[in-house]
């Protein structure tokens, strides 16, 4: 694996009709932001070979909205990503590292945010990068890491829908 993309699902409704958190769907803004972020990733040449996606409605909808821009990507719905802690996310990344040149993990906060902070800390990212990431991980945001030959994830960018004219995020 030479690249890792960690992404939080796009903006969602506050509650699902069923009352179950897993069933919360994207808002109209969330769908628009997901489409936008798929295009942003594609325009930057960040097309994953493999996408690990949480089984929640909102993560699957985010993926579906992004998919057309990204082309042919192997998709795996990964049940362990639902509300996953950062150590679970990292184990899943390690398990998939020999299966993709570019891996996308699409999941939830706080796990995605904390996993990104862990990778930044381990790679001795600059204080300004750590400060920027410590400020939060908005819906639809993407942290991009280049993976070196030793397997370290090195910061390569933090992209938000707001930075590309999308929703305000949160």
C-alpha positions, 0 to 999 in steps of 0.5 A: 500500500502506498496511500491511505485515505481516511474519510468520515461520512457526509452530513446526516439527518439527526435521527432516523425514523427507526430510531436506530443510529445505523439507519441515519441517512444523508441530508441533501447537503450530505449527498452533494458533499459526498459527490463533491469529495468523490470528484475532488479525490478523483481530480487529485489522482486519489483513486482507491483500489479498495474501499472499506466501508462501514455498514451504516446507511450514511456511510454506504450512501456516502460511498454510493454518491462518490463511486461514479467519480472514482471508477472501478473500486473493490468495495468491502462493507466492513461491519467492524467499522461501525463506531470503530475505535482507532485501534480497530481501524488501524488493524483493518488498515494493516490487514488490507495493506497488501491488497491495495495500492490505495486504500480508502476507509470510510467510517465514523467519528471519533474513530476516524479522527483519532486514527488520523491523529495517531498516524500524524503523531507517529510520523512526527507531523509538524505542529501546524498539521497536528493543530489543524487536525486537532480542530476536528474532522468535519463530515465528509472530510478526508485525511490523506497519507502517503505510506513509506517503505517502512509502512509509516503513514505520512501526512499528505493532506486534509480535505474538507467539503467546505474548502472546495465550495461544499457545506460548512461541515461540523 
